[in-house]
Amino acid sequence: MSTPALSLPAGVAVTGPLGPRYDEVLTSDALAFVAELHRAFDATRLDLLAKRAARQARFDAGELPDFLPETKAIREADWTIAPLPADLQDRRVEITGPVDRKMIVNALNSGAKVFMADFEDASSPLWSNMIDGQLNLKDRWAGKIDFHDPSNGKDYKLGATPAVLIIRPRGWHLPEAHVTVDGAVVSGALFDLGLYAFHNAKAAQAQGSGCYFYIPKTESHLEARLWNEVFTLTETRLGLPANSIKATVLIETLPAVFEMDEILYELRDHMAGLNIGRWDYIFSFIKRLGKNARFLTPDRGRMVMSEAFLKSYGALLVKTCHRRQAFAMGGMAAQIPVKNDPAANEAAFAKVRADKEREAGSGCDGTWVAHPDLVPVAMEVFDRLMPTPNQLGTLRADVSISRDDLLLMHAGARTEAGLRENIRVGVQYIEAWLRGRGAVPLYNLMEDAATAEISRAQIWQWIHLAAKLDDGRTVTGALFTSLLDDEMAKLREVLTPAVYDKGRFPEAIKLFSDMTLADSFEEFLTLPAYDLVA
């Protein structure tokens, strides 16, 4: 197929290579809309990122996060979010995944109520991944998503009752390096949201749904305010009904948990709910308080949702959401089927059932899974424990959570096995990410960028604070390097040298090692990693 040249609006440059049909997404009018978003909001975005850095400096100096005194009136007042559309009233099981064509069709047909199509942590932001994803979603609303896969001979067709589609754009911190406006690189968030809304919002509404988003990595109500302004301008410019865009915000950063009421309030006309993003939340907890010895973490496997700060965070999220008539969405079940081992497969599914029973019992209105085979497992639990479309009437008056509850550390040992697991998972994920894969099956779990972030953050913290393992050894850079070399040698044998040597392991190892041994802590591993793929 030919690759026509683009017609670019004034001030816009596209440096990414053009593939077939890219001109259908990168139209002059669509890019002009992205440019308008950039010109209206990028200065505020950059200012908010600077505010993150300033707050981190205060945390590094010993300050602890707390509820904001200046917004106490919002927390204490009685108000609720705007009413929600019919197709968002029942979200009991949501499936998430990247925006490749096969995933989109399979997820929409999975039986889940919602599919979150992910341009963020489940997608490596290769230029081709981002634009092909936009084409795939455009085809979904145009009724053209069906396709034949020559690699396996299968035909993929959209079923009669597909899941509701929600899009997760990239967070405020990530750029789209292949597009500039007036010489400045555009925000990945504004690029993803702008293109999707421009091409699909009216089509989605015409087919009885709407323009819905999941918002990642939010750290403050001021960042939520910016999203609200983006939504309002988008509705105005695209001729959409006022307040028709609806957003679910992931509470996956430590500062955000202290501003949940305020985040709901800022987005109250566009709000659909909050989500318990447990893996990124653990990463954020380590990142924000990692230099404080009081918050030295145990093996990440010991940090579970039924204990300590994770338990308090989940309970407070449900209570806060339901008071405001917003949905409280549970977290990810990352397990995937274990082929050719029925006992191991049932053990994995039993963990999912127990986790979903805990969520439904706590008042969550729905949950996440990463694999279609887990949809019926989670659905059975929520059908049994939540016979109504949602649990907005469960107000959790029994819950009273303090600042100290949200900072209560998990107990448990730090072990060599935990250190090795962080190394194996972190390096293998980065290597796959560099090859363009954002959702990576590792050790019977579907991992995304959050797990790699936890892995390198925890090792960095243990080295920085000279943590003791359960056998008495101190975690040092030298110990980490020794274990890294050993784990990579073992991995090369397991994968076979032929497979290992064809990958991008040297780059992944260097990036993981450099970030882990650095004096300062890099905000996101995806930022330097993006330089290797952009």
Disulfide bonds with the S-S distance in Angstrom:
none
